[in-house]
C-alpha cells in the first residue's frame, strides 16, 4: 500500500471522529420520549440500544439537539423514577 494512500485514509478517519465529537457536543440525552425499541443506549434495566420495552419508558433516552428536550411534552434531562 502506498504511504500517501495510508495517510489519506488516516486523515479521513480522524476527520470523521472530529465530526462525531462535535455532533455529540451539540446533542443531549432526552429521557421518557423514545418509542419502544428505539432508544439510543442502555437503560437501568438493559444494556443495549433498541431495547426499550414500552413507548415513553422513563429510563430510556434518545439524543436530541441541545435545548430541544425541555420543549418536548414528557421529555426530561434526567431519568424519571
TITI-229496 format. One record per residue (C-alpha): residue number from 1; residue in one letter; x, y, z. Coordinates in steps of 0.05 Angstrom, whole numbers. Each point is the difference from the previous one (the first is absolute). Last residue first. Example, Ala and Ser with C-alpha at 12.3 -4.5 7.8 and 13.67 -1.06 7.14 Angstrom:
+--------+-------+--------+--------+--------+
: lumvex : lumti :      u :      v :      w :
+--------+-------+--------+--------+--------+
:      2 :     S :    273 :    -21 :    143 :
:      1 :     A :    -27 :    -69 :     13 :
+--------+-------+--------+--------+--------+
//
This chain:
+--------+-------+--------+--------+--------+
: lumvex : lumti :      u :      v :      w :
+--------+-------+--------+--------+--------+
:     81 :     X :   -768 :    149 :    773 :
:     80 :     X :     15 :     42 :    -61 :
:     79 :     X :     69 :      2 :    -30 :
:     78 :     X :     28 :     71 :     -4 :
:     77 :     X :     -2 :     50 :    -58 :
:     76 :     X :    -76 :    -12 :     -4 :
:     75 :     X :    -49 :     -3 :    -58 :
:     74 :     X :    -74 :    -13 :     14 :
:     73 :     X :    -23 :     55 :    -47 :
:     72 :     X :     60 :     21 :    -41 :
:     71 :     X :     27 :     71 :      9 :
:     70 :     X :     47 :    -20 :     57 :
:     69 :     X :     32 :    -51 :    -46 :
:     68 :     X :     16 :     49 :    -55 :
:     67 :     X :     53 :     43 :     33 :
:     66 :     X :     58 :    -41 :    -27 :
:     65 :     X :    -21 :    -39 :    -62 :
:     64 :     X :    -30 :    -68 :     18 :
:     63 :     X :     34 :    -64 :     21 :
:     62 :     X :    -47 :    -56 :     23 :
:     61 :     X :    -16 :    -25 :     69 :
:     60 :     X :    -31 :    -58 :     38 :
:     59 :     X :     -8 :      7 :     76 :
:     58 :     X :    -73 :     24 :      0 :
:     57 :     X :    -24 :    -47 :    -56 :
:     56 :     X :    -38 :     46 :    -48 :
:     55 :     X :    -22 :    -57 :    -44 :
:     54 :     X :     11 :    -68 :     31 :
:     53 :     X :     54 :    -54 :     -1 :
:     52 :     X :     60 :     44 :    -11 :
:     51 :     X :     53 :    -46 :    -29 :
:     50 :     X :     23 :     38 :    -62 :
:     49 :     X :     68 :     18 :     28 :
:     48 :     X :     30 :    -50 :     48 :
:     47 :     X :     13 :    -11 :     74 :
:     46 :     X :    -69 :    -12 :     29 :
:     45 :     X :    -38 :     16 :     65 :
:     44 :     X :     29 :     68 :     19 :
:     43 :     X :     -1 :     18 :    -74 :
:     42 :     X :     55 :     -8 :    -51 :
:     41 :     X :      6 :     37 :    -66 :
:     40 :     X :    -36 :     37 :    -55 :
:     39 :     X :    -72 :    -20 :     14 :
:     38 :     X :    -42 :    -24 :    -59 :
:     37 :     X :    -27 :    -68 :     23 :
:     36 :     X :    -62 :     31 :     31 :
:     35 :     X :     -5 :     73 :    -20 :
:     34 :     X :     47 :     48 :     36 :
:     33 :     X :    -29 :     60 :     37 :
:     32 :     X :     14 :    -14 :     73 :
:     31 :     X :     72 :     24 :      4 :
:     30 :     X :     35 :     51 :    -44 :
:     29 :     X :     75 :     -6 :     -5 :
:     28 :     X :     32 :     62 :    -28 :
:     27 :     X :     29 :     19 :    -67 :
:     26 :     X :     48 :     53 :    -27 :
:     25 :     X :     60 :    -30 :     36 :
:     24 :     X :    -15 :    -67 :    -32 :
:     23 :     X :      1 :     32 :    -69 :
:     22 :     X :     68 :     31 :     12 :
:     21 :     X :     28 :    -67 :     22 :
:     20 :     X :    -29 :    -36 :    -61 :
:     19 :     X :     30 :     53 :    -46 :
:     18 :     X :     68 :     -8 :     33 :
:     17 :     X :     -3 :    -75 :     -7 :
:     16 :     X :    -17 :      6 :    -74 :
:     15 :     X :     59 :     47 :     -9 :
:     14 :     X :     48 :    -50 :     33 :
:     13 :     X :    -23 :    -57 :    -46 :
:     12 :     X :     10 :     44 :    -62 :
:     11 :     X :     70 :     19 :     23 :
:     10 :     X :     18 :    -73 :     10 :
:      9 :     X :    -26 :    -20 :    -69 :
:      8 :     X :     39 :     57 :    -32 :
:      7 :     X :     64 :    -19 :     37 :
:      6 :     X :     -8 :    -73 :    -21 :
:      5 :     X :    -11 :     20 :    -72 :
:      4 :     X :     61 :     45 :      2 :
:      3 :     X :     42 :    -56 :     29 :
:      2 :     X :    -17 :    -46 :    -58 :
:      1 :     X :    -27 :    -69 :     18 :
+--------+-------+--------+--------+--------+
//
